[in-house]
Protein backbone atom coordinates (compact mmCIF):
# COMPACT_ATOMS: atom_id res chain seq x y z
CA UNK A 1 0.00 0.00 0.00
CA UNK A 2 1.35 3.39 -0.82
CA UNK A 3 1.23 6.72 0.91
CA UNK A 4 -0.58 9.72 -0.53
CA UNK A 5 1.61 11.87 -2.74
CA UNK A 6 3.79 14.32 -0.79
CA UNK A 7 2.37 13.24 2.56
CA UNK A 8 3.08 10.68 5.25
CA UNK A 9 -0.54 9.53 5.25
CA UNK A 10 -1.44 6.12 3.87
CA UNK A 11 -4.05 5.99 1.13
CA UNK A 12 -5.92 3.27 3.08
CA UNK A 13 -7.05 2.89 6.68
CA UNK A 14 -4.82 1.22 9.26
CA UNK A 15 -7.22 -1.76 9.35
CA UNK A 16 -6.81 -2.24 5.60
CA UNK A 17 -3.07 -1.81 5.95
CA UNK A 18 -3.04 -4.58 8.56
CA UNK A 19 -5.00 -6.88 6.21
CA UNK A 20 -2.51 -6.10 3.44
CA UNK A 21 0.41 -7.00 5.73
CA UNK A 22 -1.23 -10.29 6.67
CA UNK A 23 -1.87 -11.04 3.00
CA UNK A 24 1.78 -10.33 2.14
CA UNK A 25 2.98 -12.63 4.92
CA UNK A 26 0.63 -15.38 3.71
CA UNK A 27 2.44 -15.32 0.33
CA UNK A 28 5.93 -15.64 1.83
CA UNK A 29 5.94 -19.42 2.61
CA UNK A 30 5.27 -20.32 -1.04
CA UNK A 31 8.06 -17.99 -2.14
CA UNK A 32 10.45 -19.55 0.35
CA UNK A 33 9.55 -22.98 -1.02
CA UNK A 34 10.16 -21.77 -4.58
CA UNK A 35 13.53 -20.35 -3.47
CA UNK A 36 14.70 -23.90 -2.77
CA UNK A 37 14.86 -24.51 -6.54
CA UNK A 38 18.37 -25.72 -7.33
CA UNK A 39 18.03 -25.85 -11.10
CA UNK A 40 19.33 -23.26 -13.51
CA UNK A 41 19.38 -23.43 -17.31
CA UNK A 42 18.54 -27.13 -17.26
CA UNK A 43 21.31 -28.04 -14.80
CA UNK A 44 20.85 -29.05 -11.18
CA UNK A 45 23.11 -27.60 -8.52
CA UNK A 46 23.70 -28.93 -5.03
CA UNK A 47 23.35 -25.83 -2.88
CA UNK A 48 22.47 -26.64 0.69
CA UNK A 49 20.80 -23.29 1.25
CA UNK A 50 18.81 -22.76 -1.91
CA UNK A 51 19.84 -22.68 -5.51
CA UNK A 52 20.31 -20.20 -8.36
CA UNK A 53 16.85 -20.86 -9.78
CA UNK A 54 15.35 -19.58 -6.55
CA UNK A 55 16.98 -16.14 -6.50
CA UNK A 56 13.91 -14.20 -7.63
CA UNK A 57 11.51 -15.89 -5.18
CA UNK A 58 14.10 -15.34 -2.44
CA UNK A 59 14.26 -11.61 -3.20
CA UNK A 60 10.48 -11.39 -3.46
CA UNK A 61 10.07 -13.11 -0.07
CA UNK A 62 12.53 -10.58 1.37
CA UNK A 63 10.61 -7.72 -0.22
CA UNK A 64 7.21 -8.83 1.06
CA UNK A 65 8.67 -9.43 4.53
CA UNK A 66 10.20 -5.95 4.59
CA UNK A 67 6.95 -4.32 3.44
CA UNK A 68 4.95 -6.18 6.09
CA UNK A 69 7.49 -5.23 8.77
CA UNK A 70 7.39 -1.51 8.06
CA UNK A 71 3.61 -1.40 7.53
CA UNK A 72 2.93 -3.16 10.83
CA UNK A 73 5.44 -0.94 12.62
CA UNK A 74 3.72 2.12 11.14
CA UNK A 75 0.39 0.79 12.43
CA UNK A 76 1.85 0.37 15.92
CA UNK A 77 3.35 3.87 15.90
CA UNK A 78 0.16 5.44 14.58
CA UNK A 79 -1.93 3.59 17.18
CA UNK A 80 0.19 4.70 20.14
CA UNK A 81 1.75 8.01 19.09
CA UNK A 82 -0.84 9.17 16.52
CA UNK A 83 1.74 9.87 13.82
CA UNK A 84 3.06 7.99 10.81
CA UNK A 85 6.86 7.69 10.54
CA UNK A 86 8.53 9.09 7.41
CA UNK A 87 11.07 6.30 7.09
CA UNK A 88 13.13 3.65 8.82
CA UNK A 89 15.01 6.15 11.00
CA UNK A 90 11.75 7.74 12.17
CA UNK A 91 10.36 4.27 12.91
CA UNK A 92 13.34 3.56 15.16
CA UNK A 93 12.91 6.88 16.96
CA UNK A 94 9.20 6.21 17.41
CA UNK A 95 9.82 2.70 18.75
CA UNK A 96 12.35 4.10 21.19
CA UNK A 97 9.80 6.68 22.29
CA UNK A 98 7.15 3.97 22.73
CA UNK A 99 9.49 1.93 24.93
CA UNK A 100 10.23 4.97 27.10
CA UNK A 101 6.56 6.05 27.43
CA UNK A 102 5.11 2.58 28.02
CA UNK A 103 7.44 0.48 30.22
CA UNK A 104 5.13 -2.53 29.87
CA UNK A 105 5.79 -2.49 26.11
CA UNK A 106 9.55 -2.19 26.60
CA UNK A 107 9.57 -5.87 27.61
CA UNK A 108 8.46 -6.73 24.06
CA UNK A 109 11.66 -5.15 22.67
CA UNK A 110 9.99 -3.73 19.55
CA UNK A 111 12.96 -1.44 18.85
CA UNK A 112 15.52 -4.26 18.99
CA UNK A 113 13.38 -6.67 17.04
CA UNK A 114 12.60 -4.13 14.32
CA UNK A 115 16.31 -3.39 13.89
CA UNK A 116 17.35 -7.04 13.83
CA UNK A 117 14.67 -8.25 11.43
CA UNK A 118 14.96 -5.26 9.10
CA UNK A 119 18.71 -5.67 8.89
CA UNK A 120 18.47 -9.07 7.22
CA UNK A 121 15.29 -8.79 5.15
CA UNK A 122 16.03 -5.29 3.90
CA UNK A 123 19.64 -6.04 3.01
CA UNK A 124 18.56 -9.03 0.94
CA UNK A 125 16.05 -6.86 -0.83
CA UNK A 126 18.23 -3.85 -1.65
CA UNK A 127 21.81 -5.12 -1.61
CA UNK A 128 23.73 -8.14 -2.76
CA UNK A 129 24.40 -9.74 0.58
CA UNK A 130 24.66 -13.41 1.49
CA UNK A 131 21.46 -15.08 0.36
CA UNK A 132 20.97 -17.64 3.08
CA UNK A 133 17.57 -19.29 2.70
CA UNK A 134 17.63 -20.85 6.17
CA UNK A 135 18.40 -17.45 7.69
CA UNK A 136 15.52 -15.82 5.79
CA UNK A 137 13.15 -18.55 6.99
CA UNK A 138 14.33 -17.87 10.55
CA UNK A 139 13.78 -14.12 10.17
CA UNK A 140 10.31 -14.69 8.69
CA UNK A 141 9.45 -16.80 11.75
CA UNK A 142 10.64 -13.96 14.00
CA UNK A 143 8.66 -11.47 11.91
CA UNK A 144 5.48 -13.47 12.39
CA UNK A 145 6.05 -13.36 16.17
CA UNK A 146 6.61 -9.59 15.91
CA UNK A 147 3.32 -9.23 14.02
CA UNK A 148 1.51 -11.25 16.70
CA UNK A 149 2.93 -9.01 19.44
CA UNK A 150 1.95 -5.85 17.57
CA UNK A 151 -1.55 -7.24 17.05
CA UNK A 152 -1.86 -7.94 20.80
CA UNK A 153 -0.89 -4.32 21.56
CA UNK A 154 -3.18 -2.63 19.04
CA UNK A 155 -6.18 -4.83 19.86
CA UNK A 156 -6.28 -3.64 23.49
Backbone as a printed PyTorch tensor [residue, N CA C, xyz], in Angstrom:
tensor([[[  0.8420,  -1.1630,   0.0000],
         [  0.0000,   0.0000,   0.0000],
         [  0.8930,   1.2340,   0.0000]],

        [[  0.5050,   2.2120,  -0.7230],
         [  1.3480,   3.3940,  -0.8180],
         [  0.7800,   4.5480,   0.0030]],

        [[  1.6520,   5.5160,   0.2040],
         [  1.2340,   6.7240,   0.9090],
         [  0.7280,   7.7340,  -0.1120]],

        [[ -0.0980,   8.6680,   0.3540],
         [ -0.5780,   9.7180,  -0.5300],
         [  0.5960,  10.5780,  -0.9600]],

        [[  0.5380,  11.0840,  -2.1660],
         [  1.6140,  11.8730,  -2.7420],
         [  1.9640,  13.0620,  -1.8480]],

        [[  3.2470,  13.2100,  -1.5770],
         [  3.7940,  14.3200,  -0.7880],
         [  3.2480,  14.4010,   0.6430]],

        [[  2.8260,  13.2710,   1.1760],
         [  2.3710,  13.2400,   2.5620],
         [  2.9340,  11.9940,   3.2310]],

        [[  2.7190,  11.8910,   4.5340],
         [  3.0820,  10.6780,   5.2500],
         [  1.8360,   9.8980,   5.6430]],

        [[  0.7340,  10.1850,   4.9660],
         [ -0.5390,   9.5310,   5.2460],
         [ -0.7520,   8.3970,   4.2490]],

        [[ -1.1420,   7.2410,   4.7590],
         [ -1.4400,   6.1170,   3.8670],
         [ -2.7420,   6.3650,   3.1250]],

        [[ -2.8500,   5.8040,   1.9410],
         [ -4.0520,   5.9870,   1.1340],
         [ -5.1750,   5.0490,   1.5720]],

        [[ -4.9040,   4.1770,   2.5470],
         [ -5.9180,   3.2660,   3.0830],
         [ -5.9350,   3.4030,   4.6060]],

        [[ -6.9630,   2.8470,   5.2120],
         [ -7.0500,   2.8910,   6.6770],
         [ -6.0290,   1.9340,   7.2860]],

        [[ -5.7740,   2.0900,   8.5780],
         [ -4.8250,   1.2170,   9.2570],
         [ -5.3350,  -0.2240,   9.3060]],

        [[ -6.6500,  -0.4080,   9.3710],
         [ -7.2200,  -1.7620,   9.3510],
         [ -6.9470,  -2.4400,   8.0070]],

        [[ -7.0990,  -1.6960,   6.9250],
         [ -6.8120,  -2.2410,   5.5970],
         [ -5.3250,  -2.4950,   5.4240]],

        [[ -4.5150,  -1.6300,   6.0160],
         [ -3.0660,  -1.8060,   5.9530],
         [ -2.6590,  -3.0810,   6.6910]],

        [[ -3.3200,  -3.3570,   7.8110],
         [ -3.0410,  -4.5820,   8.5620],
         [ -3.4110,  -5.8050,   7.7120]],

        [[ -4.5800,  -5.7650,   7.0700],
         [ -5.0010,  -6.8750,   6.2100],
         [ -4.0020,  -7.0890,   5.0780]],

        [[ -3.5020,  -5.9910,   4.5090],
         [ -2.5110,  -6.0960,   3.4430],
         [ -1.2370,  -6.7550,   3.9500]],

        [[ -0.8080,  -6.4030,   5.1480],
         [  0.4060,  -6.9970,   5.7290],
         [  0.2140,  -8.4870,   5.9650]],

        [[ -0.9570,  -8.8730,   6.4650],
         [ -1.2330, -10.2920,   6.6690],
         [ -1.2530, -11.0410,   5.3330]],

        [[ -1.8190, -10.4040,   4.3190],
         [ -1.8700, -11.0360,   2.9990],
         [ -0.4590, -11.2210,   2.4330]],

        [[  0.3950, -10.2150,   2.6030],
         [  1.7790, -10.3330,   2.1440],
         [  2.4860, -11.4780,   2.8450]],

        [[  2.3050, -11.5730,   4.1590],
         [  2.9770, -12.6270,   4.9160],
         [  2.4270, -14.0100,   4.5790]],

        [[  1.1830, -14.0800,   4.1070],
         [  0.6320, -15.3790,   3.7060],
         [  1.2490, -15.8710,   2.3980]],

        [[  1.8020, -14.9570,   1.5980],
         [  2.4400, -15.3240,   0.3280],
         [  3.8930, -15.7580,   0.5120]],

        [[  4.5020, -15.3880,   1.6210],
         [  5.9330, -15.6350,   1.8270],
         [  6.2910, -17.1230,   1.8800]],

        [[  5.5300, -18.0050,   2.5730],
         [  5.9390, -19.4190,   2.6120],
         [  6.0780, -20.0660,   1.2280]],

        [[  5.1710, -19.7560,   0.3120],
         [  5.2700, -20.3180,  -1.0400],
         [  6.5170, -19.8000,  -1.7550]],

        [[  6.8510, -18.5410,  -1.5310],
         [  8.0620, -17.9870,  -2.1430],
         [  9.3180, -18.6300,  -1.5580]],

        [[  9.3040, -18.8890,  -0.2680],
         [ 10.4490, -19.5520,   0.3510],
         [ 10.6100, -20.9740,  -0.1870]],

        [[  9.5000, -21.6420,  -0.4250],
         [  9.5530, -22.9840,  -1.0160],
         [ 10.1090, -22.9110,  -2.4370]],

        [[  9.6650, -21.9300,  -3.2060],
         [ 10.1590, -21.7700,  -4.5820],
         [ 11.6470, -21.4110,  -4.5930]],

        [[ 12.1190, -20.7480,  -3.5460],
         [ 13.5270, -20.3540,  -3.4700],
         [ 14.4510, -21.5520,  -3.2840]],

        [[ 13.8910, -22.6910,  -2.9300],
         [ 14.6980, -23.9030,  -2.7710],
         [ 15.1140, -24.5050,  -4.1120]],

        [[ 14.5810, -23.9950,  -5.2000],
         [ 14.8620, -24.5130,  -6.5360],
         [ 16.3620, -24.4860,  -6.8210]],

        [[ 16.9320, -25.6400,  -7.0750],
         [ 18.3730, -25.7160,  -7.3270],
         [ 18.7070, -25.8920,  -8.8050]],

        [[ 17.7380, -25.6950,  -9.6770],
         [ 18.0320, -25.8460, -11.1030],
         [ 18.2660, -24.4760, -11.7340]],

        [[ 19.0660, -24.4870, -12.7840],
         [ 19.3300, -23.2560, -13.5140],
         [ 19.7830, -23.6340, -14.9170]],

        [[ 19.0720, -23.1430, -15.9060],
         [ 19.3780, -23.4300, -17.3070],
         [ 19.5110, -24.9330, -17.5640]],

        [[ 18.5790, -25.6990, -17.0090],
         [ 18.5430, -27.1280, -17.2610],
         [ 19.5220, -27.9470, -16.4440]],

        [[ 20.3580, -27.3020, -15.6450],
         [ 21.3060, -28.0420, -14.8030],
         [ 20.8320, -28.0080, -13.3620]],

        [[ 21.2050, -29.0070, -12.5980],
         [ 20.8470, -29.0460, -11.1840],
         [ 22.1020, -28.8300, -10.3600]],

        [[ 22.0010, -27.9110,  -9.4150],
         [ 23.1130, -27.6050,  -8.5240],
         [ 22.8390, -28.1860,  -7.1490]],

        [[ 23.8590, -28.3470,  -6.3580],
         [ 23.7040, -28.9340,  -5.0270],
         [ 24.0050, -27.9060,  -3.9520]],

        [[ 23.2060, -26.8430,  -3.9180],
         [ 23.3530, -25.8310,  -2.8840],
         [ 22.5380, -26.2480,  -1.6760]],

        [[ 23.1550, -26.2350,  -0.5280],
         [ 22.4680, -26.6360,   0.6910],
         [ 21.4520, -25.5960,   1.1370]],

        [[ 21.6580, -24.3650,   0.7490],
         [ 20.7980, -23.2940,   1.2460],
         [ 20.0450, -22.5970,   0.1210]],

        [[ 19.5620, -23.3530,  -0.8140],
         [ 18.8130, -22.7640,  -1.9140],
         [ 19.6860, -22.6910,  -3.1510]],

        [[ 19.0620, -22.6520,  -4.2820],
         [ 19.8390, -22.6850,  -5.5130],
         [ 19.6320, -21.4630,  -6.3760]],

        [[ 20.3650, -21.3850,  -7.4950],
         [ 20.3080, -20.1980,  -8.3550],
         [ 18.9570, -19.9740,  -9.0010]],

        [[ 18.1780, -21.0290,  -9.1920],
         [ 16.8470, -20.8620,  -9.7750],
         [ 15.8700, -20.2040,  -8.8200]],

        [[ 16.2340, -20.1380,  -7.5430],
         [ 15.3460, -19.5760,  -6.5460],
         [ 15.6820, -18.1620,  -6.1300]],

        [[ 16.5500, -17.4870,  -6.8900],
         [ 16.9830, -16.1390,  -6.5040],
         [ 15.8180, -15.1500,  -6.5060]],

        [[ 15.0190, -15.1590,  -7.5500],
         [ 13.9150, -14.1960,  -7.6250],
         [ 12.8600, -14.4370,  -6.5390]],

        [[ 12.4410, -15.6850,  -6.2960],
         [ 11.5060, -15.8880,  -5.1820],
         [ 12.1190, -15.4980,  -3.8290]],

        [[ 13.4110, -15.7210,  -3.6720],
         [ 14.1030, -15.3350,  -2.4390],
         [ 14.0100, -13.8260,  -2.2460]],

        [[ 14.3220, -13.0730,  -3.2830],
         [ 14.2610, -11.6130,  -3.1990],
         [ 12.8220, -11.1290,  -2.9780]],

        [[ 11.8700, -11.7890,  -3.6310],
         [ 10.4770, -11.3880,  -3.4580],
         [  9.9950, -11.6840,  -2.0370]],

        [[ 10.4210, -12.7990,  -1.4600],
         [ 10.0750, -13.1070,  -0.0710],
         [ 10.6710, -12.0580,   0.8570]],

        [[ 11.9060, -11.6400,   0.5790],
         [ 12.5340, -10.5790,   1.3750],
         [ 11.7550,  -9.2790,   1.2490]],

        [[ 11.3490,  -8.9660,   0.0230],
         [ 10.6130,  -7.7190,  -0.2170],
         [  9.2810,  -7.7100,   0.5160]],

        [[  8.5210,  -8.7880,   0.4010],
         [  7.2150,  -8.8290,   1.0570],
         [  7.3690,  -8.8050,   2.5770]],

        [[  8.4100,  -9.4450,   3.0880],
         [  8.6660,  -9.4300,   4.5320],
         [  8.9990,  -8.0200,   4.9970]],

        [[  9.8250,  -7.3250,   4.2390],
         [ 10.1960,  -5.9520,   4.5900],
         [  8.9760,  -5.0270,   4.5740]],

        [[  8.1450,  -5.1500,   3.5410],
         [  6.9550,  -4.3150,   3.4440],
         [  6.0250,  -4.5730,   4.6270]],

        [[  5.8120,  -5.8510,   4.9480],
         [  4.9470,  -6.1840,   6.0880],
         [  5.5290,  -5.6320,   7.3840]],

        [[  6.8440,  -5.7350,   7.5500],
         [  7.4880,  -5.2320,   8.7680],
         [  7.2720,  -3.7330,   8.9310]],

        [[  7.5280,  -2.9620,   7.8710],
         [  7.3920,  -1.5130,   8.0560],
         [  5.9280,  -1.0850,   8.1460]],

        [[  5.0290,  -1.7690,   7.4280],
         [  3.6140,  -1.3990,   7.5330],
         [  3.0840,  -1.6640,   8.9390]],

        [[  3.4200,  -2.8140,   9.4950],
         [  2.9320,  -3.1580,  10.8310],
         [  3.5530,  -2.2340,  11.8780]],

        [[  4.8050,  -1.8790,  11.6930],
         [  5.4430,  -0.9370,  12.6190],
         [  4.7750,   0.4280,  12.5250]],

        [[  4.4390,   0.8520,  11.3150],
         [  3.7230,   2.1180,  11.1430],
         [  2.3530,   2.0750,  11.8330]],

        [[  1.6850,   0.9410,  11.7620],
         [  0.3890,   0.7860,  12.4270],
         [  0.5620,   0.9250,  13.9330]],

        [[  1.5790,   0.2800,  14.4810],
         [  1.8500,   0.3700,  15.9150],
         [  2.1320,   1.8070,  16.3400]],

        [[  2.9840,   2.4850,  15.5800],
         [  3.3470,   3.8660,  15.9020],
         [  2.1310,   4.7770,  15.7920]],

        [[  1.3510,   4.6060,  14.7590],
         [  0.1570,   5.4380,  14.5810],
         [ -0.8500,   5.1870,  15.7000]],

        [[ -0.9730,   3.9420,  16.1150],
         [ -1.9260,   3.5890,  17.1780],
         [ -1.5350,   4.2220,  18.5140]],

        [[ -0.2460,   4.2160,  18.8320],
         [  0.1940,   4.6950,  20.1430],
         [  0.5860,   6.1740,  20.1580]],

        [[  1.2510,   6.6360,  19.1050],
         [  1.7520,   8.0120,  19.0910],
         [  0.9470,   8.9420,  18.1860]],

        [[  0.0260,   8.3910,  17.4210],
         [ -0.8390,   9.1660,  16.5230],
         [ -0.0430,   9.9440,  15.4770]],

        [[  0.9760,   9.2950,  14.9260],
         [  1.7420,   9.8660,  13.8150],
         [  2.2690,   8.7230,  12.9710]],

        [[  2.5270,   9.0040,  11.7130],
         [  3.0650,   7.9890,  10.8050],
         [  4.5240,   8.3360,  10.5240]],

        [[  5.4380,   7.4080,  10.7820],
         [  6.8570,   7.6870,  10.5370],
         [  7.1480,   7.9360,   9.0560]],

        [[  8.1650,   8.7660,   8.8000],
         [  8.5330,   9.0900,   7.4130],
         [  9.4720,   8.0590,   6.8080]],

        [[ 10.1320,   7.2790,   7.6150],
         [ 11.0740,   6.2990,   7.0870],
         [ 11.6000,   5.4110,   8.1960]],

        [[ 12.6020,   4.6130,   7.8670],
         [ 13.1320,   3.6460,   8.8220],
         [ 13.7190,   4.3300,  10.0580]],

        [[ 14.4200,   5.4340,   9.8660],
         [ 15.0060,   6.1460,  11.0010],
         [ 13.9160,   6.6710,  11.9320]],

        [[ 12.8620,   7.2490,  11.3590],
         [ 11.7540,   7.7430,  12.1730],
         [ 11.0280,   6.6000,  12.8840]],

        [[ 10.9650,   5.4270,  12.2480],
         [ 10.3580,   4.2720,  12.9120],
         [ 11.1660,   3.8950,  14.1490]],

        [[ 12.4860,   3.8980,  14.0130],
         [ 13.3420,   3.5640,  15.1600],
         [ 13.1620,   4.5710,  16.2890]],

        [[ 13.1240,   5.8560,  15.9410],
         [ 12.9110,   6.8840,  16.9630],
         [ 11.5540,   6.7020,  17.6480]],

        [[ 10.5400,   6.3980,  16.8600],
         [  9.2030,   6.2130,  17.4130],
         [  9.1520,   4.9860,  18.3140]],

        [[  9.8000,   3.9000,  17.9080],
         [  9.8160,   2.6980,  18.7460],
         [ 10.5660,   2.9520,  20.0500]],

        [[ 11.6130,   3.7310,  19.9730],
         [ 12.3470,   4.0970,  21.1900],
         [ 11.4620,   4.9380,  22.1080]],

        [[ 10.7130,   5.8500,  21.5100],
         [  9.7980,   6.6840,  22.2890],
         [  8.6940,   5.8390,  22.9250]],

        [[  8.1760,   4.8640,  22.1960],
         [  7.1490,   3.9650,  22.7350],
         [  7.6880,   3.2030,  23.9350]],

        [[  8.9080,   2.6940,  23.8220],
         [  9.4890,   1.9300,  24.9260],
         [  9.7540,   2.8020,  26.1480]],

        [[ 10.0170,   4.0930,  25.9500],
         [ 10.2320,   4.9710,  27.1000],
         [  8.9130,   5.4290,  27.7260]],

        [[  7.8610,   5.5960,  26.9070],
         [  6.5640,   6.0460,  27.4290],
         [  5.7570,   4.9240,  28.0630]],

        [[  5.8720,   3.7240,  27.5340],
         [  5.1110,   2.5820,  28.0250],
         [  6.0740,   1.4780,  28.4670]],

        [[  6.4870,   1.4850,  29.7270],
         [  7.4410,   0.4790,  30.2160],
         [  6.9590,  -0.9640,  30.0250]],

        [[  5.6470,  -1.1700,  30.0750],
         [  5.1320,  -2.5350,  29.8740],
         [  5.3700,  -3.0240,  28.4470]],

        [[  5.4960,  -2.1040,  27.4990],
         [  5.7940,  -2.4890,  26.1120],
         [  7.2910,  -2.6490,  25.8750]],

        [[  8.0920,  -2.0640,  26.7440],
         [  9.5490,  -2.1900,  26.6040],
         [  9.9750,  -3.6440,  26.7110]],

        [[  9.2210,  -4.4420,  27.4560],
         [  9.5680,  -5.8660,  27.6060],
         [  9.3780,  -6.6430,  26.3100]],

        [[  8.6400,  -6.0710,  25.3640],
         [  8.4580,  -6.7320,  24.0640],
         [  9.6010,  -6.4330,  23.0990]],

        [[ 10.4410,  -5.4750,  23.4440],
         [ 11.6560,  -5.1500,  22.6680],
         [ 11.3580,  -4.8580,  21.1950]],

        [[ 10.3360,  -4.0580,  20.9350],
         [  9.9850,  -3.7340,  19.5490],
         [ 11.1460,  -3.0560,  18.8160]],

        [[ 11.8370,  -2.1550,  19.4840],
         [ 12.9560,  -1.4390,  18.8520],
         [ 14.0420,  -2.4220,  18.4070]],

        [[ 14.4630,  -3.2890,  19.3040],
         [ 15.5230,  -4.2550,  18.9890],
         [ 15.0910,  -5.2310,  17.8990]],

        [[ 13.8690,  -5.6920,  18.0130],
         [ 13.3780,  -6.6700,  17.0420],
         [ 13.2290,  -6.0530,  15.6580]],

        [[ 12.7280,  -4.8130,  15.6120],
         [ 12.5980,  -4.1290,  14.3240],
         [ 13.9760,  -4.0040,  13.6620]],

        [[ 14.9590,  -3.5640,  14.4380],
         [ 16.3060,  -3.3940,  13.8940],
         [ 16.9090,  -4.6910,  13.4150]],

        [[ 16.7480,  -5.7530,  14.1930],
         [ 17.3460,  -7.0380,  13.8340],
         [ 16.6880,  -7.6480,  12.5920]],

        [[ 15.3660,  -7.6410,  12.5690],
         [ 14.6660,  -8.2490,  11.4270],
         [ 14.8930,  -7.4310,  10.1640]],

        [[ 14.8040,  -6.1050,  10.2910],
         [ 14.9580,  -5.2620,   9.0960],
         [ 16.3610,  -5.3620,   8.5260]],

        [[ 17.3350,  -5.5660,   9.3720],
         [ 18.7110,  -5.6740,   8.8870],
         [ 18.8540,  -6.7860,   7.8660]],

        [[ 18.3070,  -7.9420,   8.1550],
         [ 18.4710,  -9.0670,   7.2200],
         [ 17.5210,  -8.9760,   6.0300]],

        [[ 16.2190,  -8.7680,   6.2860],
         [ 15.2880,  -8.7950,   5.1510],
         [ 15.4900,  -7.6120,   4.2220]],

        [[ 15.8250,  -6.4630,   4.7480],
         [ 16.0260,  -5.2890,   3.8960],
         [ 17.3300,  -5.3900,   3.1120]],

        [[ 18.3710,  -5.9020,   3.7280],
         [ 19.6380,  -6.0440,   3.0110],
         [ 19.5320,  -7.0400,   1.8760]],

        [[ 18.7290,  -8.0700,   2.0180],
         [ 18.5620,  -9.0300,   0.9360],
         [ 17.6230,  -8.5210,  -0.1360]],

        [[ 16.9210,  -7.4730,   0.1680],
         [ 16.0530,  -6.8580,  -0.8280],
         [ 16.8280,  -5.8380,  -1.6480]],

        [[ 17.6040,  -4.9920,  -0.9780],
         [ 18.2350,  -3.8500,  -1.6460],
         [ 19.6900,  -4.0500,  -2.0390]],

        [[ 20.3790,  -4.9660,  -1.3800],
         [ 21.8120,  -5.1150,  -1.6090],
         [ 22.1320,  -6.5600,  -1.9520]],

        [[ 23.3090,  -6.7860,  -2.4590],
         [ 23.7290,  -8.1450,  -2.7630],
         [ 24.5060,  -8.7040,  -1.5830]],

        [[ 23.7690,  -9.1380,  -0.5800],
         [ 24.4020,  -9.7390,   0.5840],
         [ 24.2580, -11.2570,   0.4900]],

        [[ 24.7380, -11.9490,   1.4920],
         [ 24.6610, -13.4060,   1.4890],
         [ 23.1990, -13.8390,   1.4740]],

        [[ 22.8380, -14.6090,   0.4710],
         [ 21.4620, -15.0750,   0.3550],
         [ 21.3600, -16.4360,   1.0200]],

        [[ 21.0580, -16.4280,   2.2900],
         [ 20.9670, -17.6400,   3.0830],
         [ 19.4910, -17.9430,   3.3140]],

        [[ 18.9910, -18.9660,   2.6450],
         [ 17.5720, -19.2920,   2.6980],
         [ 17.1370, -19.6830,   4.1070]],

        [[ 17.9760, -20.4460,   4.8040],
         [ 17.6280, -20.8510,   6.1670],
         [ 17.5360, -19.6280,   7.0860]],

        [[ 18.4310, -18.6620,   6.8840],
         [ 18.3990, -17.4460,   7.6940],
         [ 17.1310, -16.6420,   7.3980]],

        [[ 16.7390, -16.5520,   6.1340],
         [ 15.5200, -15.8200,   5.7930],
         [ 14.2970, -16.5060,   6.4030]],

        [[ 14.2590, -17.8290,   6.3670],
         [ 13.1470, -18.5510,   6.9920],
         [ 13.0970, -18.2440,   8.4900]],

        [[ 14.2540, -18.1870,   9.1200],
         [ 14.3320, -17.8700,  10.5490],
         [ 13.8080, -16.4600,  10.8100]],

        [[ 14.2270, -15.5080,   9.9890],
         [ 13.7820, -14.1180,  10.1690],
         [ 12.2780, -13.9700,   9.9100]],

        [[ 11.7490, -14.7300,   8.9650],
         [ 10.3080, -14.6860,   8.6940],
         [  9.5390, -15.2300,   9.8990]],

        [[ 10.0690, -16.2660,  10.5370],
         [  9.4520, -16.7960,  11.7540],
         [  9.4410, -15.7310,  12.8430]],

        [[ 10.5580, -15.0410,  13.0110],
         [ 10.6400, -13.9590,  14.0000],
         [  9.6960, -12.8150,  13.6400]],

        [[  9.5620, -12.5290,  12.3530],
         [  8.6630, -11.4700,  11.9060],
         [  7.2170, -11.8240,  12.2430]],

        [[  6.8400, -13.0650,  12.0520],
         [  5.4760, -13.4740,  12.3920],
         [  5.2040, -13.3150,  13.8910]],

        [[  6.2000, -13.5810,  14.7280],
         [  6.0550, -13.3620,  16.1720],
         [  5.9230, -11.8670,  16.4740]],

        [[  6.6800, -11.0490,  15.7660],
         [  6.6060,  -9.5930,  15.9110],
         [  5.2010,  -9.1130,  15.5500]],

        [[  4.6670,  -9.6090,  14.4360],
         [  3.3220,  -9.2340,  14.0200],
         [  2.2950,  -9.6200,  15.0780]],

        [[  2.4420, -10.7970,  15.6630],
         [  1.5090, -11.2500,  16.7020],
         [  1.5820, -10.3360,  17.9250]],

        [[  2.7890,  -9.9090,  18.2970],
         [  2.9330,  -9.0070,  19.4380],
         [  2.3330,  -7.6330,  19.1470]],

        [[  2.5470,  -7.1330,  17.9430],
         [  1.9470,  -5.8470,  17.5660],
         [  0.4270,  -5.9540,  17.5930]],

        [[ -0.0960,  -7.0520,  17.0680],
         [ -1.5540,  -7.2450,  17.0530],
         [ -2.1060,  -7.2620,  18.4810]],

        [[ -1.3750,  -7.9010,  19.4110],
         [ -1.8550,  -7.9400,  20.7990],
         [ -1.8680,  -6.5460,  21.4250]],

        [[ -0.9340,  -5.6820,  21.0170],
         [ -0.8880,  -4.3230,  21.5550],
         [ -1.9950,  -3.4530,  20.9770]],

        [[ -2.1980,  -3.5230,  19.6680],
         [ -3.1770,  -2.6330,  19.0390],
         [ -4.6200,  -3.0970,  19.2550]],

        [[ -4.8010,  -4.3430,  19.6580],
         [ -6.1750,  -4.8340,  19.8640],
         [ -6.6860,  -4.5430,  21.2710]],

        [[ -5.8450,  -3.9650,  22.1120],
         [ -6.2800,  -3.6390,  23.4910],
         [ -7.1200,  -2.3900,  23.5110]]])
